[in-house]
Amino acid sequence: MLKTIGEDIRAIMERDPAAKNILEVILCYSGLHAIIFHRVGHWFYSKRLTTIARLISQFSRFITGIEIHPGAQIGKGLFIDHGSGIVIGETTEIGDNVTIYQGVTLGGTGKEKGKRHPTIGNNVLISAGAKILGSIIIGDNVKVGAGSVVLNPVPDNCTVVGVPGRVVIQDGAKIPSNDMDQHLPDPLIEIIQGLEKRIIDLEERLTRNSDQITTESMIDEKISYR
């Protein structure tokens, strides 16, 4: 455990330019404190001492503002930066060298049993306010944009943005909008498409009415001429 905590400290020193020295990191970084509490609580959880484990996690939440269920499995080198409001669910699995910013939720989508939280790969960056929900796999070297809501698996080496989350970059190349993975309905796009269809229908009706009025006018002119 001490070796793993050492990796967590090293990760902060490497990835946070504001970290001036190890003593500052140990004393002042709430993200590190939450991870240390979690590793202790997870040990009790693995021994089926769940009540003690939950008490530790609740104390950690009170002190740090970061809620990590003691059942979550977290690899080495996790860096929680400005971690207030982070929630990590019971069956979450996090790989090595992951960076998580404030307001992130790694949660479930309902009251299902078993594995119901995401699996995060190695070297993943999850930006502020992002939500990754459900028993999905986020591959290695993935970047999740701020405020994104990810509900579908993401392959390795991708950048995901939006609500719902879409892969916009994969293996360094931009993904054309027509090829973007979109398994869930986008309410905004549906509204725009509905308005577009309505406008087309109205234009067609106006065209038909205009043609009818023009025809009737011509007939009236002929009758008047006679």
Accessible surface in RSA format (square Angstrom, percent):
REM  Atomic radii and reference values for relative SASA: ProtOr
REM  Chains: A
REM  Algorithm: Lee & Richards
REM  Probe-radius: 1.40
REM  Slices: 20
REM RES _ NUM      All-atoms   Total-Side   Main-Chain    Non-polar    All polar
REM                ABS   REL    ABS   REL    ABS   REL    ABS   REL    ABS   REL
RES MET A   1   105.13  54.4  56.95  37.7  48.18 114.7  48.88  41.6  56.25  74.5
RES LEU A   2   152.65  85.0 142.56 102.0  10.09  25.4 142.93 100.4   9.72  26.1
RES LYS A   3   171.59  83.7 157.25  96.5  14.33  34.1 109.16  98.2  62.43  66.5
RES THR A   4    39.05  27.8  37.70  38.2   1.35   3.2   9.91  13.3  29.14  44.0
RES ILE A   5    19.61  11.2  19.61  14.6   0.00   0.0  19.61  14.1   0.00   0.0
RES GLY A   6    34.56  42.6   0.00   N/A  34.56  42.6  28.33  77.8   6.23  13.9
RES GLU A   7    39.96  22.9  38.21  28.9   1.75   4.2   4.18   8.1  35.78  29.2
RES ASP A   8     0.00   0.0   0.00   0.0   0.00   0.0   0.00   0.0   0.00   0.0
RES ILE A   9    25.81  14.7  25.81  19.2   0.00   0.0  25.81  18.6   0.00   0.0
RES ARG A  10    92.24  38.7  87.68  44.7   4.57  10.9  61.79  84.5  30.45  18.5
RES ALA A  11     0.19   0.2   0.07   0.1   0.12   0.3   0.19   0.3   0.00   0.0
RES ILE A  12     0.87   0.5   0.87   0.7   0.00   0.0   0.87   0.6   0.00   0.0
RES MET A  13    66.21  34.3  47.11  31.2  19.09  45.5  47.34  40.2  18.87  25.0
RES GLU A  14   118.12  67.8  79.25  60.0  38.88  92.6  40.85  79.0  77.27  63.1
RES ARG A  15    75.21  31.6  49.74  25.4  25.47  60.7  45.79  62.6  29.42  17.8
RES ASP A  16    15.10  10.6  12.55  12.5   2.55   6.0   1.28   3.0  13.81  13.8
RES PRO A  17   129.77  94.6  97.10  88.5  32.67 118.8 111.18  91.8  18.59 115.5
RES ALA A  18    54.98  50.6  48.77  75.3   6.21  14.1  52.74  74.3   2.25   5.9
RES ALA A  19    12.57  11.6   0.00   0.0  12.57  28.6   0.00   0.0  12.57  33.3
RES LYS A  20   148.53  72.5 120.09  73.7  28.44  67.7  95.84  86.3  52.69  56.1
RES ASN A  21    72.74  50.2  70.05  67.7   2.70   6.5  32.82  79.0  39.92  38.6
RES ILE A  22    96.81  55.1  94.30  70.3   2.51   6.1  94.30  67.9   2.51   6.8
RES LEU A  23   116.87  65.1 112.97  80.8   3.90   9.8 114.06  80.1   2.81   7.6
RES GLU A  24    53.99  31.0  48.67  36.8   5.32  12.7  22.86  44.2  31.13  25.4
RES VAL A  25     0.00   0.0   0.00   0.0   0.00   0.0   0.00   0.0   0.00   0.0
RES ILE A  26    73.23  41.7  68.63  51.1   4.61  11.1  68.63  49.4   4.61  12.5
RES LEU A  27   115.37  64.2  94.27  67.4  21.09  53.0  95.92  67.4  19.45  52.3
RES CYS A  28    89.55  67.7  57.59  64.2  31.96  75.1  22.56  57.2  66.99  72.2
RES TYR A  29    31.90  14.9  28.44  16.2   3.46   9.0  27.47  20.6   4.42   5.5
RES SER A  30    44.02  37.2  40.44  54.0   3.59   8.3  21.48  45.7  22.54  31.6
RES GLY A  31     3.23   4.0   0.00   N/A   3.23   4.0   0.37   1.0   2.86   6.4
RES LEU A  32     0.53   0.3   0.14   0.1   0.39   1.0   0.14   0.1   0.39   1.0
RES HIS A  33    45.22  24.7  43.80  30.4   1.42   3.6  31.99  33.0  13.22  15.4
RES ALA A  34     1.00   0.9   0.11   0.2   0.89   2.0   0.11   0.2   0.89   2.4
RES ILE A  35     0.18   0.1   0.18   0.1   0.00   0.0   0.18   0.1   0.00   0.0
RES ILE A  36    52.50  29.9  52.50  39.1   0.00   0.0  52.50  37.8   0.00   0.0
RES PHE A  37    57.67  28.9  57.30  35.5   0.37   1.0  57.51  34.9   0.16   0.5
RES HIS A  38     9.04   4.9   3.45   2.4   5.59  14.3   7.65   7.9   1.39   1.6
RES ARG A  39    24.50  10.3  19.18   9.8   5.32  12.7   9.63  13.2  14.87   9.0
RES VAL A  40    52.73  34.7  52.73  47.7   0.00   0.0  52.73  45.8   0.00   0.0
RES GLY A  41     1.10   1.4   0.00   N/A   1.10   1.4   1.10   3.0   0.00   0.0
RES HIS A  42    55.07  30.1  55.07  38.3   0.00   0.0  36.13  37.2  18.94  22.0
RES TRP A  43   121.27  48.7 117.64  56.9   3.63   8.5 100.69  53.7  20.58  33.4
RES PHE A  44    47.67  23.9  47.67  29.5   0.00   0.0  47.67  28.9   0.00   0.0
RES TYR A  45    55.73  26.0  50.92  29.0   4.80  12.5  32.90  24.7  22.83  28.1
RES SER A  46    68.69  58.0  34.89  46.6  33.80  77.9  39.04  83.1  29.65  41.5
RES LYS A  47   115.35  56.3  94.14  57.8  21.21  50.5  42.29  38.1  73.06  77.8
RES ARG A  48   213.26  89.5 193.90  98.8  19.35  46.1  65.25  89.2 148.01  89.7
RES LEU A  49    80.86  45.0  76.26  54.6   4.60  11.6  80.86  56.8   0.00   0.0
RES THR A  50    64.42  45.8  62.98  63.8   1.44   3.4  36.17  48.6  28.25  42.7
RES THR A  51    97.30  69.2  91.80  93.1   5.50  13.1  62.10  83.4  35.19  53.2
RES ILE A  52    76.37  43.5  76.22  56.8   0.14   0.3  76.22  54.9   0.14   0.4
RES ALA A  53     0.00   0.0   0.00   0.0   0.00   0.0   0.00   0.0   0.00   0.0
RES ARG A  54    97.19  40.8  97.15  49.5   0.05   0.1  28.89  39.5  68.30  41.4
RES LEU A  55   117.12  65.2 111.80  80.0   5.32  13.4 112.25  78.8   4.87  13.1
RES ILE A  56    33.23  18.9  30.53  22.7   2.70   6.5  33.23  23.9   0.00   0.0
RES SER A  57     8.53   7.2   4.47   6.0   4.06   9.3   6.77  14.4   1.76   2.5
RES GLN A  58    68.58  38.3  63.98  46.8   4.60  10.9  37.86  80.6  30.72  23.3
RES PHE A  59   106.93  53.5 101.19  62.7   5.74  14.9 106.12  64.3   0.81   2.3
RES SER A  60     6.03   5.1   6.03   8.0   0.00   0.0   3.80   8.1   2.23   3.1
RES ARG A  61   115.11  48.3 111.46  56.8   3.65   8.7  14.16  19.3 100.96  61.2
RES PHE A  62   169.10  84.6 140.54  87.1  28.56  74.3 148.37  90.0  20.74  59.3
RES ILE A  63    92.28  52.5  62.55  46.6  29.73  71.7  64.79  46.7  27.49  74.6
RES THR A  64    13.25   9.4   0.40   0.4  12.85  30.6   3.34   4.5   9.91  15.0
RES GLY A  65    34.20  42.2   0.00   N/A  34.20  42.2  25.34  69.5   8.86  19.8
RES ILE A  66     0.65   0.4   0.00   0.0   0.65   1.6   0.00   0.0   0.65   1.8
RES GLU A  67    46.44  26.7  46.19  34.9   0.25   0.6   7.60  14.7  38.84  31.7
RES ILE A  68     7.99   4.5   4.32   3.2   3.67   8.9   4.32   3.1   3.67  10.0
RES HIS A  69    32.81  17.9  29.38  20.4   3.43   8.8  25.16  25.9   7.65   8.9
RES PRO A  70     0.77   0.6   0.42   0.4   0.36   1.3   0.77   0.6   0.00   0.0
RES GLY A  71     9.41  11.6   0.00   N/A   9.41  11.6   0.48   1.3   8.94  20.0
RES ALA A  72     0.06   0.1   0.00   0.0   0.06   0.1   0.00   0.0   0.06   0.2
RES GLN A  73   102.84  57.5 100.64  73.6   2.20   5.2  21.09  44.9  81.75  62.0
RES ILE A  74    21.07  12.0   0.05   0.0  21.02  50.7   1.25   0.9  19.82  53.8
RES GLY A  75    18.74  23.1   0.00   N/A  18.74  23.1  17.93  49.2   0.81   1.8
RES LYS A  76    94.08  45.9  91.59  56.2   2.49   5.9  38.89  35.0  55.19  58.8
RES GLY A  77     0.00   0.0   0.00   N/A   0.00   0.0   0.00   0.0   0.00   0.0
RES LEU A  78     0.00   0.0   0.00   0.0   0.00   0.0   0.00   0.0   0.00   0.0
RES PHE A  79     1.45   0.7   1.45   0.9   0.00   0.0   1.45   0.9   0.00   0.0
RES ILE A  80     3.41   1.9   0.00   0.0   3.41   8.2   0.00   0.0   3.41   9.3
RES ASP A  81    18.32  12.8  17.70  17.6   0.61   1.5   0.61   1.4  17.70  17.7
RES HIS A  82   136.94  74.8 116.74  81.1  20.20  51.7  81.47  84.0  55.47  64.5
RES GLY A  83     1.98   2.4   0.00   N/A   1.98   2.4   0.00   0.0   1.98   4.4
RES SER A  84    78.56  66.4  71.05  94.8   7.51  17.3  38.47  81.9  40.09  56.2
RES GLY A  85    42.21  52.1   0.00   N/A  42.21  52.1  32.69  89.7   9.51  21.3
RES ILE A  86     0.95   0.5   0.05   0.0   0.89   2.2   0.05   0.0   0.89   2.4
RES VAL A  87    57.90  38.1  57.90  52.4   0.00   0.0  57.90  50.3   0.00   0.0
RES ILE A  88     1.78   1.0   0.04   0.0   1.74   4.2   0.04   0.0   1.74   4.7
RES GLY A  89    10.92  13.5   0.00   N/A  10.92  13.5  10.92  30.0   0.00   0.0
RES GLU A  90    43.73  25.1  41.11  31.1   2.62   6.2   6.01  11.6  37.73  30.8
RES THR A  91    31.77  22.6  23.91  24.2   7.86  18.7  31.09  41.8   0.67   1.0
RES THR A  92     0.31   0.2   0.00   0.0   0.31   0.7   0.00   0.0   0.31   0.5
RES GLU A  93    62.08  35.6  61.96  46.9   0.12   0.3   9.38  18.1  52.71  43.0
RES ILE A  94     8.07   4.6   0.00   0.0   8.07  19.4   1.10   0.8   6.97  18.9
RES GLY A  95    16.99  21.0   0.00   N/A  16.99  21.0  16.43  45.1   0.56   1.2
RES ASP A  96    44.15  30.9  44.15  43.9   0.00   0.0   4.47  10.5  39.68  39.6
RES ASN A  97    51.47  35.5  45.55  44.0   5.93  14.3   9.79  23.6  41.68  40.3
RES VAL A  98     0.05   0.0   0.05   0.0   0.00   0.0   0.05   0.0   0.00   0.0
RES THR A  99    11.41   8.1  11.39  11.6   0.01   0.0   4.87   6.5   6.53   9.9
RES ILE A 100     0.18   0.1   0.18   0.1   0.00   0.0   0.18   0.1   0.00   0.0
RES TYR A 101    66.85  31.2  66.85  38.0   0.00   0.0  32.55  24.5  34.29  42.3
RES GLN A 102    73.20  40.9  72.85  53.2   0.35   0.8  26.12  55.6  47.07  35.7
RES GLY A 103    19.44  24.0   0.00   N/A  19.44  24.0  19.42  53.3   0.02   0.0
RES VAL A 104     0.05   0.0   0.05   0.0   0.00   0.0   0.05   0.0   0.00   0.0
RES THR A 105    29.06  20.7  29.06  29.5   0.00   0.0  19.64  26.4   9.42  14.2
RES LEU A 106     0.00   0.0   0.00   0.0   0.00   0.0   0.00   0.0   0.00   0.0
RES GLY A 107     8.23  10.1   0.00   N/A   8.23  10.1   8.23  22.6   0.00   0.0
RES GLY A 108    28.67  35.4   0.00   N/A  28.67  35.4   5.72  15.7  22.96  51.4
RES THR A 109    89.02  63.3  49.36  50.0  39.66  94.5  39.11  52.5  49.91  75.4
RES GLY A 110    48.66  60.0   0.00   N/A  48.66  60.0  28.78  79.0  19.87  44.5
RES LYS A 111   200.90  98.0 174.46 107.0  26.45  63.0 124.37 111.9  76.54  81.5
RES GLU A 112    72.27  41.5  56.94  43.1  15.33  36.5  55.08 106.5  17.19  14.0
RES LYS A 113   187.30  91.4 166.21 102.0  21.08  50.2 109.61  98.7  77.69  82.8
RES GLY A 114    48.71  60.1   0.00   N/A  48.71  60.1  41.43 113.7   7.27  16.3
RES LYS A 115    77.10  37.6  54.67  33.5  22.44  53.4  55.33  49.8  21.77  23.2
RES ARG A 116    57.04  23.9  56.63  28.9   0.41   1.0   4.67   6.4  52.37  31.7
RES HIS A 117    16.61   9.1  16.61  11.5   0.00   0.0   2.75   2.8  13.85  16.1
RES PRO A 118     0.00   0.0   0.00   0.0   0.00   0.0   0.00   0.0   0.00   0.0
RES THR A 119    34.30  24.4  34.30  34.8   0.00   0.0  26.67  35.8   7.63  11.5
RES ILE A 120     3.28   1.9   0.18   0.1   3.10   7.5   0.18   0.1   3.10   8.4
RES GLY A 121    14.05  17.3   0.00   N/A  14.05  17.3  14.02  38.5   0.02   0.1
RES ASN A 122    56.94  39.3  56.94  55.0   0.00   0.0   5.54  13.3  51.39  49.7
RES ASN A 123    76.84  53.0  60.60  58.6  16.24  39.1  19.78  47.6  57.06  55.2
RES VAL A 124     2.23   1.5   0.00   0.0   2.23   5.4   0.76   0.7   1.47   4.0
RES LEU A 125    55.75  31.0  55.68  39.8   0.06   0.2  55.68  39.1   0.06   0.2
RES ILE A 126     0.06   0.0   0.06   0.0   0.00   0.0   0.06   0.0   0.00   0.0
RES SER A 127    25.24  21.3  25.24  33.7   0.00   0.0   9.07  19.3  16.17  22.6
RES ALA A 128    33.40  30.7  28.66  44.2   4.74  10.8  28.78  40.5   4.62  12.2
RES GLY A 129    26.26  32.4   0.00   N/A  26.26  32.4  21.23  58.3   5.04  11.3
RES ALA A 130     0.00   0.0   0.00   0.0   0.00   0.0   0.00   0.0   0.00   0.0
RES LYS A 131    68.23  33.3  68.23  41.9   0.00   0.0  45.71  41.1  22.52  24.0
RES ILE A 132     0.00   0.0   0.00   0.0   0.00   0.0   0.00   0.0   0.00   0.0
RES LEU A 133    40.14  22.4  39.41  28.2   0.74   1.8  39.41  27.7   0.74   2.0
RES GLY A 134     6.63   8.2   0.00   N/A   6.63   8.2   6.63  18.2   0.00   0.0
RES SER A 135    64.84  54.8  33.86  45.2  30.99  71.4  18.51  39.4  46.33  64.9
RES ILE A 136    17.43   9.9  14.44  10.8   2.99   7.2  16.70  12.0   0.74   2.0
RES ILE A 137   112.36  63.9 111.60  83.1   0.76   1.8 111.60  80.4   0.76   2.1
RES ILE A 138     0.24   0.1   0.00   0.0   0.24   0.6   0.00   0.0   0.24   0.7
RES GLY A 139     7.89   9.7   0.00   N/A   7.89   9.7   7.89  21.7   0.00   0.0
RES ASP A 140    48.94  34.3  48.77  48.5   0.18   0.4   5.72  13.5  43.22  43.1
RES ASN A 141    70.50  48.6  57.79  55.8  12.71  30.6  19.35  46.6  51.15  49.4
RES VAL A 142     0.16   0.1   0.00   0.0   0.16   0.4   0.00   0.0   0.16   0.4
RES LYS A 143   119.20  58.2 119.20  73.1   0.00   0.0  61.28  55.2  57.93  61.7
RES VAL A 144     0.84   0.6   0.00   0.0   0.84   2.0   0.38   0.3   0.46   1.2
RES GLY A 145    16.33  20.1   0.00   N/A  16.33  20.1  16.16  44.3   0.17   0.4
RES ALA A 146    75.80  69.7  46.10  71.1  29.69  67.5  46.25  65.1  29.55  78.3
RES GLY A 147    39.39  48.6   0.00   N/A  39.39  48.6  28.20  77.4  11.19  25.1
RES SER A 148     0.74   0.6   0.35   0.5   0.39   0.9   0.39   0.8   0.35   0.5
RES VAL A 149    33.59  22.1  33.59  30.4   0.00   0.0  33.59  29.2   0.00   0.0
RES VAL A 150     2.31   1.5   2.21   2.0   0.10   0.2   2.31   2.0   0.00   0.0
RES LEU A 151    55.40  30.9  39.59  28.3  15.81  39.7  39.59  27.8  15.81  42.5
RES ASN A 152    33.10  22.8  31.89  30.8   1.21   2.9   6.97  16.8  26.14  25.3
RES PRO A 153    82.68  60.3  75.26  68.6   7.43  27.0  75.29  62.2   7.40  46.0
RES VAL A 154     7.18   4.7   3.61   3.3   3.56   8.6   4.35   3.8   2.82   7.7
RES PRO A 155    65.26  47.6  53.32  48.6  11.94  43.4  64.64  53.4   0.62   3.8
RES ASP A 156    69.18  48.5  63.45  63.2   5.73  13.5  12.20  28.7  56.98  56.8
RES ASN A 157    62.01  42.8  53.56  51.8   8.45  20.4  15.79  38.0  46.22  44.7
RES CYS A 158     3.00   2.3   0.00   0.0   3.00   7.1   1.63   4.1   1.38   1.5
RES THR A 159    31.31  22.3  31.29  31.7   0.02   0.0  19.62  26.3  11.70  17.7
RES VAL A 160     1.24   0.8   1.24   1.1   0.00   0.0   1.24   1.1   0.00   0.0
RES VAL A 161    59.55  39.2  59.12  53.5   0.42   1.0  59.12  51.4   0.42   1.2
RES GLY A 162    28.67  35.4   0.00   N/A  28.67  35.4  24.38  66.9   4.29   9.6
RES VAL A 163    92.79  61.1  77.63  70.3  15.16  36.5  77.63  67.4  15.16  41.1
RES PRO A 164    11.57   8.4  11.25  10.3   0.32   1.2  11.57   9.6   0.00   0.0
RES GLY A 165    14.01  17.3   0.00   N/A  14.01  17.3   0.00   0.0  14.01  31.4
RES ARG A 166    39.54  16.6  38.48  19.6   1.06   2.5   8.03  11.0  31.51  19.1
RES VAL A 167    14.92   9.8  14.82  13.4   0.10   0.2  14.82  12.9   0.10   0.3
RES VAL A 168    31.87  21.0  30.00  27.2   1.87   4.5  30.00  26.1   1.87   5.1
RES ILE A 169    58.06  33.0  58.06  43.3   0.00   0.0  58.06  41.8   0.00   0.0
RES GLN A 170    60.17  33.6  56.42  41.2   3.75   8.9   6.61  14.1  53.56  40.6
RES ASP A 171   103.74  72.7  71.26  70.9  32.48  76.8  38.13  89.7  65.61  65.4
RES GLY A 172    74.27  91.6   0.00   N/A  74.27  91.6  35.01  96.1  39.26  87.9
RES ALA A 173    58.97  54.2  53.38  82.4   5.59  12.7  58.97  83.0   0.00   0.0
RES LYS A 174   173.52  84.7 153.58  94.2  19.94  47.5  96.08  86.5  77.44  82.5
RES ILE A 175    37.88  21.6  30.90  23.0   6.98  16.8  31.05  22.4   6.83  18.5
RES PRO A 176    81.02  59.0  68.65  62.6  12.37  45.0  80.51  66.5   0.51   3.2
RES SER A 177    85.87  72.6  65.45  87.3  20.42  47.0  38.43  81.8  47.43  66.5
RES ASN A 178   146.18 100.8 111.56 107.8  34.62  83.4  29.17  70.2 117.01 113.1
RES ASP A 179   100.97  70.7  74.63  74.3  26.33  62.3  23.98  56.4  76.99  76.8
RES MET A 180    50.14  26.0  36.14  23.9  14.00  33.3  27.03  23.0  23.12  30.6
RES ASP A 181    55.78  39.1  45.01  44.8  10.76  25.5  28.71  67.6  27.07  27.0
RES GLN A 182    75.42  42.2  44.88  32.8  30.54  72.7  13.53  28.8  61.89  46.9
RES HIS A 183   129.45  70.7  96.60  67.1  32.85  84.0  65.33  67.3  64.12  74.6
RES LEU A 184    63.78  35.5  60.55  43.3   3.22   8.1  61.87  43.4   1.91   5.1
RES PRO A 185    88.06  64.2  70.43  64.2  17.63  64.1  80.76  66.7   7.30  45.3
RES ASP A 186    13.05   9.1  11.52  11.5   1.53   3.6   0.00   0.0  13.05  13.0
RES PRO A 187    88.57  64.6  86.68  79.0   1.89   6.9  88.40  73.0   0.17   1.1
RES LEU A 188   117.03  65.2 114.58  82.0   2.44   6.1 116.25  81.6   0.78   2.1
RES ILE A 189    61.87  35.2  61.63  45.9   0.24   0.6  61.87  44.6   0.00   0.0
RES GLU A 190    94.30  54.1  84.46  63.9   9.84  23.4  32.75  63.4  61.55  50.3
RES ILE A 191   105.32  59.9  97.81  72.9   7.51  18.1 104.32  75.1   1.00   2.7
RES ILE A 192    95.99  54.6  95.15  70.9   0.84   2.0  95.34  68.7   0.65   1.8
RES GLN A 193   104.92  58.7  99.79  72.9   5.13  12.2  31.35  66.7  73.57  55.8
RES GLY A 194    40.65  50.1   0.00   N/A  40.65  50.1  34.20  93.9   6.44  14.4
RES LEU A 195   106.63  59.4 105.69  75.6   0.95   2.4 105.87  74.4   0.76   2.0
RES GLU A 196   100.78  57.9  97.81  74.0   2.98   7.1  29.74  57.5  71.05  58.0
RES LYS A 197   133.94  65.3 131.77  80.8   2.17   5.2  99.23  89.3  34.71  37.0
RES ARG A 198   130.24  54.7 128.15  65.3   2.09   5.0  42.97  58.7  87.27  52.9
RES ILE A 199    95.46  54.3  95.15  70.9   0.32   0.8  95.44  68.7   0.03   0.1
RES ILE A 200    83.55  47.5  83.55  62.2   0.00   0.0  83.55  60.2   0.00   0.0
RES ASP A 201    47.05  33.0  45.71  45.5   1.34   3.2  14.11  33.2  32.95  32.9
RES LEU A 202    69.72  38.8  69.57  49.8   0.15   0.4  69.57  48.9   0.15   0.4
RES GLU A 203    98.15  56.4  95.91  72.6   2.24   5.3  35.72  69.1  62.43  51.0
RES GLU A 204    88.67  50.9  84.10  63.6   4.56  10.9  32.64  63.1  56.03  45.7
RES ARG A 205   119.77  50.3 118.99  60.7   0.78   1.9  27.22  37.2  92.54  56.1
RES LEU A 206   120.50  67.1 117.37  84.0   3.13   7.9 117.68  82.6   2.82   7.6
RES THR A 207    79.76  56.7  74.99  76.0   4.78  11.4  54.95  73.8  24.82  37.5
RES ARG A 208   142.37  59.8 135.99  69.3   6.38  15.2  70.90  96.9  71.47  43.3
RES ASN A 209    73.67  50.8  72.92  70.5   0.75   1.8  16.35  39.4  57.32  55.4
RES SER A 210    61.25  51.8  56.29  75.1   4.96  11.4  26.58  56.6  34.67  48.6
RES ASP A 211    84.37  59.1  82.04  81.7   2.32   5.5  28.47  67.0  55.90  55.7
RES GLN A 212   105.11  58.8  98.64  72.1   6.47  15.4  32.28  68.7  72.84  55.2
RES ILE A 213   109.27  62.2 109.02  81.2   0.24   0.6 109.08  78.5   0.19   0.5
RES THR A 214    74.05  52.7  70.28  71.3   3.76   9.0  53.31  71.6  20.74  31.4
RES THR A 215    74.61  53.1  74.28  75.3   0.34   0.8  49.34  66.3  25.28  38.2
RES GLU A 216    86.21  49.5  84.84  64.2   1.38   3.3  33.94  65.6  52.28  42.7
RES SER A 217    50.09  42.3  45.98  61.4   4.10   9.5  28.07  59.8  22.02  30.8
RES MET A 218   103.00  53.3 101.84  67.4   1.16   2.8  81.52  69.3  21.48  28.5
RES ILE A 219    87.68  49.9  87.57  65.2   0.11   0.3  87.66  63.1   0.01   0.0
RES ASP A 220    84.88  59.5  82.81  82.4   2.07   4.9  27.06  63.7  57.82  57.7
RES GLU A 221   119.37  68.5 111.40  84.3   7.97  19.0  43.76  84.6  75.61  61.7
RES LYS A 222   123.86  60.4 120.68  74.0   3.17   7.6  70.33  63.3  53.53  57.0
RES ILE A 223   113.86  64.8 105.52  78.6   8.35  20.1 106.02  76.3   7.84  21.3
RES SER A 224    97.18  82.1  61.02  81.4  36.16  83.3  42.12  89.7  55.06  77.1
RES TYR A 225   200.57  93.6 170.76  97.2  29.81  77.6 131.34  98.7  69.23  85.3
RES ARG A 226   233.14  97.9 169.91  86.6  63.23 150.6  72.58  99.2 160.57  97.3
END  Absolute sums over single chains surface
CHAIN  1 A    13305.4      11268.6       2036.8       8128.1       5177.3
END  Absolute sums over all chains
TOTAL         13305.4      11268.6       2036.8       8128.1       5177.3
